[in-house]
Amino acid sequence: MELLGLDVFDPITMKVDSEPGKNVPAWFLDTNYNGLCFHVNQAFFPRTGAWDSIKKL
């Protein structure tokens, strides 16, 4: 799996912001998504310092 990028829609401004995949701090997969409930089966932290940021929360 390779994350190429992420688009985020802002309904207030009606704008779409795009980020390349390398700038996304974390992303998650649900390998059995049923359309109602999202259950994380795999978590990815491609940025080296992302885990340290999450631990501080």
Order of alpha helices (4+ residues) and beta strands (2+ residues): beta-beta-beta-beta-alpha
